Amino acid sequence: MKAKILRLLRERDGYISGQEICEKLAVSRTAVWKAVGQMKEEGYVIEAVQNKGYRLSEVPDLVTREEIVSRLETEWAGRPTVFLEKTDSTNNEAKRLAEAGASHGTLVVAEFQEAGKGRRGRSWASQRGTGIWMTILLKPEFPPAQAAMLTLVAAMAVADGIQEVTGLHAGIKWPNDIVLSGKKVCGILTEMSAEPDYINHVVIGIGINANIREFSEELREKATSLLLERGRAVSRAAVIVAVWKAFERYYEKFLKTADLSLLRMAYEERLLNKGEAVSVLDPKGNWSGIAKGIDENGHLLVEAEGRTRAVDSGEVSVRGVYGYV
C-alpha cells in the first residue's frame, strides 16, 4: 500500500486529501495514517495539513521496493520487484527465483551484495547505500544463440537511463561497459540457463556506481561514479526505473528480429570504440585494428590488414590501444 500512496503523492503537485487516498485505494483513514507515519520514519518528508491533506515535499535516497514500484512506468519490467537488504549476488537470487517459478520481468534489487560478480569470474565491489545492484529475470522464447545480444541491449538501456536522470552522456565500451570521462561507471553480467534449443531463463545483472565518493587507489584511474561526474548525489531509485523503462522499449524492438538490426545505429551512437584503434586480447594471439562498429549479432567489427573481422565478446576482450577505452 505504501507504494500506491507514494505514487498518488508524486502525481499530485499540491496536497491530496486523506479521504481521496482512501477512496482511490479502498482503505481506511487509519491505514493511510499508519502508512504515512511509516514513510516519515523512513525519511520521507510528508506535510500533513488539516483540511488540505498530505503533500510529499522531500524524498530520501532510498532503494526499497515501495520507492521503486511507486516510480515504475513499465508494462512488465520490474513487475514484480523484489528488494533485499543483503544477498550474495542479485544474479544468484534471480536464478533461485527463476527455479522457484518467478515470472518474466521479475526484478531483484539489493542494498548490499556479499559476492557481487563481474564478467569472466571477476568480483564486483558493492558498497552499501551508494550503488545500484540489480538483476532482471527474463524468459524469452528465441533460441539460446540470441541471448548474448541482450547484454548490448541492457548497455543501451543503462546509458539512456543515466542520461535521463543526470543529463550525463554515457558512452559504451564494447560490448557492455558504461563509461563516463573515460572511466567505467557500470558493469553488466548476463547469465543463461538453457537446453540445446530452449532457454529456461536469462538473468541480466547490472551494477552502477551511483553515489560512491571515493575509490581505492587500484580503481581510481579506471572507475568513476555518477556523483563524481555530476558533482552531486543522484536518486538511485530514479535511475533504476529509468533504466528499465528504456530496456523495455529496446527489448521489444529486439524481439521483432531477435537480433540488433533495428538497434545497431542507436548502439553505435554511444559506442566509444567506433573509429578507434583497439587491441584484441585473443587466447590464440593478440592483434590490433580499427573498430568499425557492430554487426547485427553484436560482434565488434575490427579492420586489420585490409580485412574486417567480427569479434565475439564471449571469446576475447578488447582494450583501447592507449588506455581502458
Secondary structure as UniProt FT lines:
FT   HELIX           2..11
FT   HELIX           18..25
FT   HELIX           29..42
FT   STRAND          45..49
FT   TURN            50..52
FT   STRAND          53..58
FT   HELIX           65..71
FT   TURN            77..78
FT   STRAND          81..84
FT   HELIX           90..99
FT   TURN            100..101
FT   TURN            104..105
FT   STRAND          107..110
FT   HELIX           119..121
FT   TURN            128..130
FT   STRAND          131..138
FT   HELIX           144..149
FT   HELIX           150..166
FT   STRAND          171..173
FT   TURN            174..176
FT   STRAND          177..180
FT   TURN            181..182
FT   STRAND          183..195
FT   TURN            196..197
FT   STRAND          198..209
FT   TURN            217..222
FT   HELIX           226..230
FT   HELIX           236..257
FT   TURN            261..263
FT   HELIX           264..270
FT   TURN            272..275
FT   STRAND          277..281
FT   TURN            283..284
FT   STRAND          287..294
FT   TURN            296..297
FT   STRAND          300..304
FT   TURN            305..306
FT   STRAND          307..311
FT   TURN            313..315
FT   STRAND          317..320
FT   TURN            321..322
//
